[in-house]
Amino acid sequence: MYVILSEQERQFRDEVRDDLRAALPLGLAEARRNRVHISRETLTPWHELLARRGWSTPNWPVEHGGAGWSATERFLFEREYAMADAPPLSVFGIYLVGPTLYTFGSQDQRQKYLPGIRSGAHFWCQGYSEPNAGSDLAALRTIARKVDGGWTISGQKTWTTEAHEADFMICLARTNSEVKPQAGLSVFVVDMRSPGLSVRPIETIDFEHSVNEVYLDDVFVPDSDLVGEVDKGWTYAKFLLNHERTNNAQVHQSRREFQGLVEMARERGGLDTDPLFAHRFVEIDVGLSALELTVLRTLTLEYEGASAGGEASILKVEGSVLQQKITALAMDVLGEDAALGPAPDLNGGCRAETAGWIERHLFYRAVTIYGGSNEIQMGIVAKAILQPG
Ligand SMILES: Cc1cc2nc3c(=O)[nH]c(=O)nc-3n(C[C@H](O)[C@H](O)[C@H](O)COP(=O)(O)OP(=O)(O)OC[C@H]3O[C@@H](n4cnc5c(N)ncnc54)[C@H](O)[C@@H]3O)c2cc1C
């Protein structure tokens, strides 16, 4: 790596590398490499093991169970984690809900919900988007009405990742229709087992089930599950969307996928003999290096409490475009094998590695859309960085 590490940082990296490789079950690493869906049941023991080591929520402040690492240590941990083919933990609790609750939630909410996120006992999902409210999130129509002791929520959420496996949803709903759209929203914790709540699967182009529609029909939520103040939800929602600046970049995962792609291209030939083909690899390699440095720089700024604004959007755009470039190149490396497709009846004869690449390529059509589409992110960069003030 092109960052000069101190002796202590090198030791940290080596220790993390050795510990991760010793602890990670081989089957999990292989499933991760081949993009086989890892169920919650299979992931939980791994989450518990990391939690015991204090490594499940390293991004949190120490008082809430964080690791207390420097920006560089966190970067090194995340890099080693990806290089070991360790499966990502469910992101919603760790990266989005946890930080929202320890920043804006009540003491009771922190005590009730943070331990389950840390230990892996509870999975979360994010109920923001609706059929007519994605980029224009403030147009959402799910409504929360005040009743005795709490609220009843009615409406429909869509594209809700992992809703079918989640215990709780962090839900954005309208609590005031008399004010401008952004000013009348609130954030609630919704128990996914509540009467009146139902989940319907959406099958994606890769033939997998990760996203859902969630219907709420007069779902009761107690007052104690309103997060922060009523009608202040837009501020909390923006915080949540922006909080995990570096996570959206997926840079370490992309580096690992790129390594795998280079190995596959070497096996299949052409890399050493075709300069135009080789050029595409070099372009991605340079893009990844630039993104790695930008992630590290952004993390360092974040840890110092400084921020130029717009970093989350830059990382999201660059990271997602690289993810798509890597799998597009993989399709060219696979050649006619890529035509096998991910349909269960077609990939019977296809190697697990090939099927994994095809599925990844298809699912990654979504990476420039979810977490806020790239067009919207570019608008944010233009406002925050190119035309400040
Ligand atoms: C796989 C996947 C997982 C997801 N998971 C979740 C989840 O867990 N929770 C959740 O709440 N949401 C989730 N989403 C929803 C996601 O955040 C939205 O799809 C996204 O914000 C875009 O909104 P939309 O789909 O309504 O598209 P639209 O907002 O209708 O946009 C359609 C197109 O128009 C463009 N566009 C819209 N407005 C502008 C503008 N002002 N300027 C320029 N271009 C514009 C967009 O870039 C896009 O290309 C997920 C989506 C996907 C695909």
The ligand as an SDF file (V2000), in Angstrom:
LIG
                    3D

 53 58  0  0  0  0  0  0  0  0999 V2000
  -31.4950   -2.6150   -4.5220 C   0  0  0  0  0  0  0  0  0  0  0  0
  -32.0800   -1.4250   -3.8180 C   0  0  0  0  0  0  0  0  0  0  0  0
  -32.0940   -1.4030   -2.4300 C   0  0  0  0  0  0  0  0  0  0  0  0
  -32.6930   -0.3230   -1.7490 C   0  0  0  0  0  0  0  0  0  0  0  0
  -32.7660   -0.3640   -0.3780 N   0  0  0  0  0  0  0  0  0  0  0  0
  -33.4690    0.6180    0.2670 C   0  0  0  0  0  0  0  0  0  0  0  0
  -33.7100    0.5140    1.6870 C   0  0  0  0  0  0  0  0  0  0  0  0
  -33.2680   -0.4380    2.3520 O   0  0  0  0  0  0  0  0  0  0  0  0
  -34.4530    1.4910    2.2910 N   0  0  0  0  0  0  0  0  0  0  0  0
  -34.9550    2.5550    1.5960 C   0  0  0  0  0  0  0  0  0  0  0  0
  -35.5910    3.4130    2.2010 O   0  0  0  0  0  0  0  0  0  0  0  0
  -34.7440    2.6810    0.2500 N   0  0  0  0  0  0  0  0  0  0  0  0
  -34.0340    1.7340   -0.4300 C   0  0  0  0  0  0  0  0  0  0  0  0
  -33.8430    1.8210   -1.7890 N   0  0  0  0  0  0  0  0  0  0  0  0
  -34.4740    2.9190   -2.5170 C   0  0  0  0  0  0  0  0  0  0  0  0
  -33.4940    3.9250   -3.0910 C   0  0  0  0  0  0  0  0  0  0  0  0
  -32.9850    4.7650   -2.0930 O   0  0  0  0  0  0  0  0  0  0  0  0
  -34.2360    4.6970   -4.1890 C   0  0  0  0  0  0  0  0  0  0  0  0
  -34.5110    3.7650   -5.2430 O   0  0  0  0  0  0  0  0  0  0  0  0
  -33.4380    5.8620   -4.7410 C   0  0  0  0  0  0  0  0  0  0  0  0
  -33.3440    6.8870   -3.7830 O   0  0  0  0  0  0  0  0  0  0  0  0
  -34.0570    6.4380   -6.0430 C   0  0  0  0  0  0  0  0  0  0  0  0
  -35.3970    6.7180   -5.8680 O   0  0  0  0  0  0  0  0  0  0  0  0
  -36.5100    6.1740   -6.8780 P   0  0  0  0  0  0  0  0  0  0  0  0
  -36.2910    4.7010   -7.0410 O   0  0  0  0  0  0  0  0  0  0  0  0
  -37.8240    6.6140   -6.3730 O   0  0  0  0  0  0  0  0  0  0  0  0
  -36.1830    6.8420   -8.2700 O   0  0  0  0  0  0  0  0  0  0  0  0
  -36.6110    8.3090   -8.7330 P   0  0  0  0  0  0  0  0  0  0  0  0
  -36.4010    9.2500   -7.6080 O   0  0  0  0  0  0  0  0  0  0  0  0
  -37.9770    8.2280   -9.3340 O   0  0  0  0  0  0  0  0  0  0  0  0
  -35.5460    8.6010   -9.8530 O   0  0  0  0  0  0  0  0  0  0  0  0
  -35.6430    8.0520  -11.1780 C   0  0  0  0  0  0  0  0  0  0  0  0
  -34.4770    8.5790  -11.9890 C   0  0  0  0  0  0  0  0  0  0  0  0
  -34.5660   10.0160  -12.0850 O   0  0  0  0  0  0  0  0  0  0  0  0
  -33.3780   10.6320  -11.6260 C   0  0  0  0  0  0  0  0  0  0  0  0
  -33.6950   11.8500  -10.8780 N   0  0  0  0  0  0  0  0  0  0  0  0
  -34.6840   12.0320   -9.9850 C   0  0  0  0  0  0  0  0  0  0  0  0
  -34.6580   13.2880   -9.5030 N   0  0  0  0  0  0  0  0  0  0  0  0
  -33.6280   13.9290  -10.1240 C   0  0  0  0  0  0  0  0  0  0  0  0
  -33.0750   15.2380  -10.0340 C   0  0  0  0  0  0  0  0  0  0  0  0
  -33.5730   16.1580   -9.2060 N   0  0  0  0  0  0  0  0  0  0  0  0
  -31.9950   15.5300  -10.7970 N   0  0  0  0  0  0  0  0  0  0  0  0
  -31.4570   14.5950  -11.6380 C   0  0  0  0  0  0  0  0  0  0  0  0
  -31.9420   13.3410  -11.7560 N   0  0  0  0  0  0  0  0  0  0  0  0
  -33.0070   13.0020  -11.0100 C   0  0  0  0  0  0  0  0  0  0  0  0
  -32.7540    9.6090  -10.6700 C   0  0  0  0  0  0  0  0  0  0  0  0
  -31.3640    9.7590  -10.5900 O   0  0  0  0  0  0  0  0  0  0  0  0
  -33.1180    8.2850  -11.3430 C   0  0  0  0  0  0  0  0  0  0  0  0
  -32.1920    7.9880  -12.3700 O   0  0  0  0  0  0  0  0  0  0  0  0
  -33.2310    0.7760   -2.4820 C   0  0  0  0  0  0  0  0  0  0  0  0
  -33.1780    0.7470   -3.8940 C   0  0  0  0  0  0  0  0  0  0  0  0
  -32.6380   -0.3350   -4.5500 C   0  0  0  0  0  0  0  0  0  0  0  0
  -32.6350   -0.3320   -6.0620 C   0  0  0  0  0  0  0  0  0  0  0  0
  1  2  1  0
  2  3  1  0
  2 52  2  0
  3  4  2  0
  4  5  1  0
  4 50  1  0
  5  6  2  0
  6  7  1  0
  6 13  1  0
  7  8  2  0
  7  9  1  0
  9 10  1  0
 10 11  2  0
 10 12  1  0
 12 13  2  0
 13 14  1  0
 14 15  1  0
 14 50  1  0
 15 16  1  0
 16 17  1  0
 16 18  1  0
 18 19  1  0
 18 20  1  0
 20 21  1  0
 20 22  1  0
 22 23  1  0
 23 24  1  0
 24 25  2  0
 24 26  1  0
 24 27  1  0
 27 28  1  0
 28 29  2  0
 28 30  1  0
 28 31  1  0
 31 32  1  0
 32 33  1  0
 33 34  1  0
 33 48  1  0
 34 35  1  0
 35 36  1  0
 35 46  1  0
 36 37  1  0
 36 45  1  0
 37 38  2  0
 38 39  1  0
 39 40  1  0
 39 45  2  0
 40 41  1  0
 40 42  2  0
 42 43  1  0
 43 44  2  0
 44 45  1  0
 46 47  1  0
 46 48  1  0
 48 49  1  0
 50 51  2  0
 51 52  1  0
 52 53  1  0
M  END
$$$$
